[in-house]
Amino acid sequence: MLPIIILCGMAASVTVALLMERLAYRPLRHAPRLAPLITAIGVSVALQEYTRLGYNDPLLFAADWNPLGLPDAKSSVPFPGIEVVTGQPFVIGGVQIGRPSLFIIGMLLICGVGLWLFINKTKQGRAMLAVSQDPDTARLMGVNVDRTIAIAFAIGALLAAIAGVAQGLQTRTITFNMGFMAGLKAFTAAVLGGIGNIQGAMAGGVVLGVIEAMATQYLGGATWANVWAFILLIIVLVFRPQGLLGAKVVDRA
């Protein structure tokens, strides 16, 4: 069942991501940087509210339209249990290690290595690097900028689908806004490790997770974990804005 869930999540995520890129982001390709940021927030809120309201709103669908027997999107939906990854935890030396945690670590390594190889060892990956640095020059060198950006959106959607499945396995519950805090923490991890650095983003995520776990245990409990996570973000932005593994960029006149 797990491969089917992941593949279905990937298909849905990629479809939504490509539609967003084509309808919401591509028209703003040459707009000031603030415009795509505001658009991202708007698209995020729109998707969340559509999920929360869409199934039961007669203005969007007929009142009895539910061919797949979908549950009420306003309530939380239980994630299916899969024995291989949600069964009894392993006990090693008196320490319990949950199976979802092992799945998350395994997918982190697989996705991280795969993404690094794609970016650094393939022609399309080098095209993405070129577009990220200078899209106009990349276009002059024959790179299809629109297609390259669409591929970047698709890859991000694939990784987001895997992350969503991993979170569902961890919490065993799906809600319409489950990705909001996860997205903020993903941004925090990227800033912590260094924007544009794959290894840095992975390291930042691990460091952030360890800090949250330590804060939950010793600094106020689980309710304070988010507070310490964003305090860490502020500290990094103040004292090392390039991140742990990011390189300083010197502006030349």
C-alpha positions as CSV (number, residue, x, y, z in Angstrom):
1,M,0.0,0.0,0.0
2,L,2.8,2.4,0.8
3,P,4.2,2.7,-2.8
4,I,0.6,3.3,-4.0
5,I,0.1,6.1,-1.5
6,I,3.4,7.8,-2.4
7,L,2.7,7.6,-6.1
8,C,-0.8,9.0,-5.8
9,G,0.5,11.8,-3.6
10,M,3.3,12.5,-6.2
11,A,0.8,12.6,-9.0
12,A,-1.5,15.0,-7.2
13,S,1.3,17.3,-6.0
14,V,3.0,17.5,-9.4
15,T,-0.4,18.4,-11.0
16,V,-1.1,21.1,-8.6
17,A,2.5,22.5,-8.7
18,L,2.5,22.7,-12.5
19,L,-0.8,24.4,-12.5
20,M,0.4,26.9,-9.9
21,E,3.6,27.6,-11.9
22,R,1.7,28.1,-15.1
23,L,-1.2,30.2,-13.8
24,A,0.2,32.0,-10.8
25,Y,4.0,32.3,-11.1
26,R,4.9,32.5,-14.7
27,P,3.0,35.7,-15.3
28,L,5.0,37.2,-12.5
29,R,8.4,36.0,-13.8
30,H,9.7,39.5,-14.3
31,A,7.8,41.2,-11.5
32,P,9.5,42.5,-8.3
33,R,10.6,39.7,-5.9
34,L,7.9,40.7,-3.4
35,A,5.1,39.8,-5.9
36,P,5.9,36.0,-6.1
37,L,6.3,35.9,-2.3
38,I,2.8,37.3,-1.8
39,T,1.5,35.0,-4.5
40,A,2.9,32.0,-2.7
41,I,1.1,33.0,0.5
42,G,-2.1,33.5,-1.4
43,V,-1.9,30.2,-3.2
44,S,-1.1,28.4,0.1
45,V,-4.1,29.9,1.8
46,A,-6.4,29.2,-1.2
47,L,-5.4,25.6,-1.3
48,Q,-5.9,25.1,2.4
49,E,-9.4,26.8,2.4
50,Y,-10.4,24.9,-0.8
51,T,-9.6,21.6,1.0
52,R,-11.4,22.7,4.1
53,L,-14.6,24.0,2.4
54,G,-14.7,22.4,-1.1
55,Y,-16.3,19.1,-0.4
56,N,-19.3,20.5,1.3
57,D,-19.9,23.8,-0.4
58,P,-22.8,23.6,-2.9
59,L,-21.4,26.6,-4.7
60,L,-18.4,24.6,-5.7
61,F,-19.9,21.2,-6.0
62,A,-23.3,19.7,-5.9
63,A,-24.4,19.0,-2.3
64,D,-24.5,15.3,-2.9
65,W,-21.4,15.2,-5.2
66,N,-19.0,12.7,-3.6
67,P,-18.3,9.9,-6.1
68,L,-15.3,8.6,-4.2
69,G,-16.9,8.6,-0.8
70,L,-14.4,11.2,0.5
71,P,-14.7,12.1,4.2
72,D,-15.7,15.5,5.5
73,A,-12.6,17.7,4.8
74,K,-13.4,19.9,7.7
75,S,-12.5,17.2,10.1
76,S,-9.2,15.4,10.5
77,V,-8.7,12.2,8.5
78,P,-6.9,9.2,9.9
79,F,-3.9,8.1,8.0
80,P,-4.0,4.4,7.2
81,G,-1.7,2.2,9.3
82,I,1.0,0.2,7.4
83,E,2.6,-2.5,9.5
84,V,6.0,-2.1,8.0
85,V,6.4,1.6,8.9
86,T,3.8,2.1,11.6
87,G,4.1,-1.1,13.6
88,Q,5.6,-1.6,17.0
89,P,8.8,0.4,17.6
90,F,12.2,-1.2,17.7
91,V,14.0,-1.3,21.1
92,I,17.7,-1.0,21.0
93,G,19.6,-0.8,24.3
94,G,16.5,0.3,26.1
95,V,15.8,3.1,23.6
96,Q,12.6,2.9,21.5
97,I,13.0,3.9,17.9
98,G,9.7,4.4,16.0
99,R,9.3,2.9,12.6
100,P,8.0,6.2,11.1
101,S,11.2,7.9,12.2
102,L,13.3,5.2,10.4
103,F,11.2,5.8,7.3
104,I,11.8,9.5,7.5
105,I,15.6,9.1,7.9
106,G,15.7,6.6,5.1
107,M,13.7,8.8,2.7
108,L,15.8,11.8,3.7
109,L,19.0,10.0,2.7
110,I,17.5,8.7,-0.6
111,C,15.9,12.0,-1.6
112,G,19.0,14.0,-0.6
113,V,21.4,11.9,-2.5
114,G,19.1,11.6,-5.5
115,L,18.6,15.4,-5.6
116,W,22.3,16.1,-5.3
117,L,23.1,13.7,-8.1
118,F,20.4,15.2,-10.3
119,I,21.5,18.8,-9.8
120,N,25.2,18.2,-10.1
121,K,25.5,15.2,-12.6
122,T,22.8,15.7,-15.2
123,K,22.4,18.2,-18.0
124,Q,19.0,19.3,-16.7
125,G,20.3,19.8,-13.3
126,R,23.1,22.0,-14.6
127,A,20.5,24.0,-16.5
128,M,18.6,24.5,-13.3
129,L,21.8,25.9,-11.7
130,A,22.3,28.2,-14.6
131,V,18.8,29.5,-14.5
132,S,19.0,30.1,-10.8
133,Q,22.1,32.2,-11.2
134,D,21.2,34.2,-14.4
135,P,18.1,33.2,-16.4
136,D,18.7,35.7,-19.2
137,T,22.2,34.4,-19.9
138,A,21.0,30.8,-19.6
139,R,18.3,31.6,-22.2
140,L,21.0,33.0,-24.5
141,M,22.9,29.8,-24.1
142,G,19.9,27.7,-25.3
143,V,18.3,26.8,-22.0
144,N,14.6,26.6,-22.0
145,V,14.0,28.7,-18.9
146,D,10.2,28.1,-18.6
147,R,10.6,24.3,-18.9
148,T,13.5,24.3,-16.4
149,I,11.5,26.3,-13.9
150,A,8.5,23.9,-14.4
151,I,10.8,20.9,-13.8
152,A,12.0,22.6,-10.6
153,F,8.4,23.0,-9.4
154,A,7.7,19.3,-10.3
155,I,10.7,18.1,-8.3
156,G,9.7,20.2,-5.3
157,A,6.2,18.7,-5.5
158,L,7.6,15.2,-5.6
159,L,9.6,15.8,-2.5
160,A,6.6,17.5,-0.8
161,A,4.5,14.5,-1.5
162,I,7.0,12.2,0.2
163,A,7.3,14.6,3.1
164,G,3.5,14.7,3.4
165,V,3.3,10.9,3.5
166,A,6.1,10.8,6.1
167,Q,4.2,13.3,8.3
168,G,1.0,11.3,7.9
169,L,2.9,8.2,9.0
170,Q,4.3,10.1,12.0
171,T,1.1,11.8,13.2
172,R,-1.4,9.2,11.9
173,T,-3.7,12.1,11.1
174,I,-4.2,14.4,8.1
175,T,-5.7,17.9,8.4
176,F,-6.2,20.6,5.8
177,N,-3.5,22.9,7.3
178,M,-0.9,20.2,8.3
179,G,1.6,21.7,5.8
180,F,1.6,25.2,7.1
181,M,3.9,24.8,10.1
182,A,5.9,22.2,8.2
183,G,6.5,24.7,5.5
184,L,7.7,27.3,7.9
185,K,10.0,24.9,9.5
186,A,11.3,23.8,6.1
187,F,12.1,27.4,5.4
188,T,13.9,27.6,8.8
189,A,15.9,24.5,8.0
190,A,16.9,25.9,4.6
191,V,18.0,29.2,6.2
192,L,19.8,27.4,9.0
193,G,21.7,25.2,6.5
194,G,22.2,27.8,3.8
195,I,19.8,28.8,1.0
196,G,20.7,27.0,-2.2
197,N,22.7,24.3,-0.5
198,I,21.2,20.8,-0.6
199,Q,23.5,19.4,2.0
200,G,22.9,22.5,4.2
201,A,19.2,22.1,4.0
202,M,19.4,18.5,5.1
203,A,21.8,19.4,7.9
204,G,19.6,22.3,8.9
205,G,16.6,20.0,9.1
206,V,18.4,17.5,11.3
207,V,19.7,20.2,13.6
208,L,16.3,21.8,13.9
209,G,14.7,18.4,14.7
210,V,17.3,17.7,17.4
211,I,16.8,21.2,18.9
212,E,13.1,20.7,19.0
213,A,13.5,17.3,20.6
214,M,15.8,18.7,23.2
215,A,13.5,21.6,23.9
216,T,10.6,19.3,24.3
217,Q,12.5,17.3,26.8
218,Y,14.3,20.0,28.8
219,L,13.0,23.5,27.9
220,G,9.3,23.7,28.5
221,G,7.8,20.7,26.8
222,A,6.3,20.2,23.4
223,T,4.3,23.4,23.5
224,W,7.6,25.4,23.5
225,A,9.2,23.5,20.7
226,N,8.1,25.9,18.0
227,V,9.2,28.8,20.0
228,W,12.8,27.6,20.3
229,A,12.8,26.6,16.6
230,F,12.0,30.2,15.5
231,I,14.3,31.7,18.1
232,L,17.0,29.7,16.4
233,L,16.0,31.1,13.0
234,I,16.3,34.7,14.4
235,I,19.7,33.9,15.9
236,V,21.0,32.5,12.6
237,L,19.6,35.4,10.6
238,V,21.3,37.9,12.9
239,F,24.7,36.3,13.4
240,R,25.2,34.1,10.3
241,P,22.6,35.0,7.6
242,Q,24.4,32.7,5.0
243,G,23.6,29.7,7.1
244,L,25.8,27.0,8.5
245,L,27.1,25.7,5.2
246,G,26.3,28.6,3.0
247,A,29.0,30.8,1.4
248,K,29.2,34.5,1.8
249,V,28.3,36.4,-1.3
250,V,30.3,39.6,-1.9
251,D,28.5,42.4,-3.9
252,R,30.8,44.1,-6.3
253,A,30.3,47.5,-7.7
